[in-house]
Amino acid sequence: GTGGGVTAEPSYVTHDLSPHDCFLILASDGVWDVVTEQQAQELVLASSALSTTEAAEKLVQMAIHNGTRDNVSALLIRF
């Protein structure tokens, strides 16, 4: 039968950008399963001196440290 697992249907939200938006995080569920939006935001804001690649790597490392059992990937775009 059909069970859980991989789906071809992505989950997403739309958001109209405002002048207050500073960055966008695109990350896999392996990140979001163990890192809250608040934790990710705080990490990115605290990593402003780092490159976007370095900050995204820190986010991935946070997910691994928090015990994710899924694949992890993250992309950070700053505006």
JOGI-V123248 format. One record per pair of residues at least 6 apart in sequence whose ideal C-beta (glycine too) atoms are under 8 Angstrom apart, sorted by the first residue. I is the first residue (numbers start at 1). J is the second residue. D is the distance in Angstrom with one decimal. If there is no record, write none. Layout:
((I & J & D) (I & J & D))
This chain:
((15 & 21 & 7.8) (17 & 79 & 7.4) (21 & 79 & 6.1) (22 & 45 & 7.9) (22 & 78 & 6.6) (22 & 79 & 6.0) (23 & 44 & 5.6) (23 & 76 & 6.1) (23 & 77 & 6.3) (23 & 78 & 4.7) (23 & 79 & 6.5) (24 & 76 & 7.4) (24 & 77 & 4.5) (24 & 79 & 7.6) (25 & 40 & 5.7) (25 & 44 & 6.8) (25 & 56 & 7.9) (25 & 59 & 7.1) (25 & 74 & 6.5) (25 & 75 & 7.4) (25 & 76 & 5.7) (26 & 74 & 7.1) (26 & 75 & 4.4) (26 & 77 & 7.6) (27 & 35 & 8.0) (27 & 40 & 7.5) (27 & 59 & 6.7) (27 & 72 & 7.6) (27 & 73 & 6.7) (27 & 74 & 4.1) (27 & 75 & 7.2) (28 & 70 & 7.1) (28 & 71 & 6.0) (28 & 72 & 5.9) (28 & 73 & 4.8) (28 & 74 & 7.4) (29 & 70 & 6.0) (30 & 63 & 6.0) (30 & 68 & 4.7) (30 & 69 & 7.8) (30 & 70 & 3.4) (30 & 71 & 5.0) (30 & 72 & 3.9) (30 & 73 & 7.5) (31 & 40 & 7.5) (31 & 59 & 6.3) (31 & 60 & 6.9) (31 & 63 & 4.4) (31 & 68 & 7.1) (31 & 72 & 5.3) (31 & 73 & 7.6) (31 & 74 & 5.6) (33 & 63 & 7.8) (33 & 68 & 5.9) (33 & 70 & 6.1) (34 & 63 & 5.3) (34 & 66 & 3.9) (34 & 67 & 5.9) (34 & 68 & 4.7) (35 & 59 & 6.9) (35 & 62 & 5.6) (35 & 63 & 5.3) (35 & 66 & 6.2) (39 & 62 & 7.0) (40 & 59 & 6.0) (40 & 62 & 8.0) (43 & 55 & 7.2) (43 & 58 & 6.0) (43 & 59 & 5.9) (43 & 62 & 6.2) (44 & 55 & 5.6) (44 & 59 & 7.4) (44 & 76 & 6.4) (47 & 54 & 7.0) (47 & 55 & 4.0) (47 & 58 & 5.8) (50 & 58 & 7.2) (52 & 76 & 4.5) (52 & 77 & 6.8) (52 & 78 & 5.8) (53 & 76 & 7.8) (55 & 76 & 5.2) (56 & 74 & 4.4) (56 & 75 & 5.9) (56 & 76 & 4.4) (57 & 74 & 7.9) (59 & 74 & 4.6) (59 & 76 & 7.2) (60 & 72 & 5.0) (60 & 73 & 7.0) (60 & 74 & 5.2) (63 & 72 & 4.7) (63 & 74 & 7.9) (64 & 72 & 6.5))
